[in-house]
Amino acid sequence: MSSAPFTYEPVGATREDLTFCPPGFHPMLVRTRLGEGQEVFQRAAEAVLTWEMHRALGVGIDAGADRAAPGTDVTVTLAGVIKAPCRIIWTAEEHRRAGWAYGTLEGHPECGEEAFVVDRTGDGTVWLTVAAFSKAAKWYARAGGPATRGLQQAYARRCGSVLKRLCGNLPEV
């Protein structure tokens, strides 16, 4: 764990409200239905908490731990060239909710917070929610404008499709 400061405030805001977005930031909320039942929930939660979902996306993950934990520094590498340093702010491993959020550190193309949460609703349906608030931090993210936000949305949708595939061989209950 490094002592590098986060590049935004309020750190940890997604823990209680995935829809929170401070002034000056752009919100993102993408939900994907993964299936139904406890087995699907457990498989999805484990894939999110152990970086398996991210690695299956084809992004590089250099993490200070095998499992998401508060204080763990993580560098996500996109397309082999864009490095995005961040730190895990919070994790959840509850009966019907599991996941984590990271906050951006200096050098990340964006400034803000992103959460990856698997939850099982009262009817047994399992969902992945990718939620974020962010704004451009690097010149190329600013130059991309709305296209940059479109890429973030596409990334979040791809997280859902990859996780759904990882859970696809499990029976729905």
Phi, psi and omega in degrees: 000133178264174177255010180302136181283155173292157184260017184202170171226151358269121180293131177091006185296334182284346184301315183263338184214102181292346180265358182298139175211115179288159178304140178089355179251163176255130179276155172215135177213114180233122179246138179230128175284126183261334184149206181221152172102163183296321180298317178297316179301311183296318180295314181296316180300315181296319180295324179285315185289337183254011179075000183302317179301313182296318179295323177294337175290339183095010176269151176280139178233119173244100186243149178281005180204157179284345184222143179301132178209143179307136180091352180284126175277139182223136170243121177264131179247123180253133178056023178073357185232326182271116180258132184235091179285137180207174180223137177292128182264314181213155173228159176224131173223081185246176183301321183235010182212132178212144177158197183198168174224148173241156173245148184283148176244168178308133180103343177289141180295337179244169177234121179152206188223143178222137181238146177234108188232129173258129176223152178245116183283174182301331179272003177094356180289137181253131183234148165253130173244126172249117184233144180205158162229133185204166171210158183297139176244328181260156181303319183290330175289321176295317181296329180288337179048233181299332178295324178298315178295325176297321177294322177298317178297317180297320178298315180296318177296321179294323175306313180297316182291322178293316180294322177299318177296318180298332180263358190295336182270007179265143178288141174278138182241000000 
